[in-house]
């Protein structure tokens, strides 16, 4: 049994409603995710996606087709990315 549960299902609180849990009014600051697609070859991502996180945010990358890769970057401080 756990003392806390974080419902990451969004504004509708689907999980909390389904489990009939008390909902606390807590909100994160606005988070902005940027994404894009790249054609080429990256053998490091051919077998499995990658997620890299640090104190500034996280970046997820994955192969989504032959020679096609998708990336998503979330910045914790909403600072615009250079070249992004």
TALIN-V873662 format. One line per field, one symbol per residue. phi: phi as a letter, one per 20 degrees, with the letter a starting at -180 (. if undefined). burial: + if it has 16 or more other ideal C-beta (glycine too) atoms within 10 Angstrom, else -. A space follows every 10 residues. Layout:
phi = ???
burial = ???
This chain:
phi = .deccdeeeo gflgffffel efdeeccefg ddddbacceq cbffdfebfc cccbfeqbcd cbfdafmccd cccddfdleg fflc
burial = ------+--- ---------- ---------- ---------- ----+----- ------+-++ +++-----++ +-+++----- ----
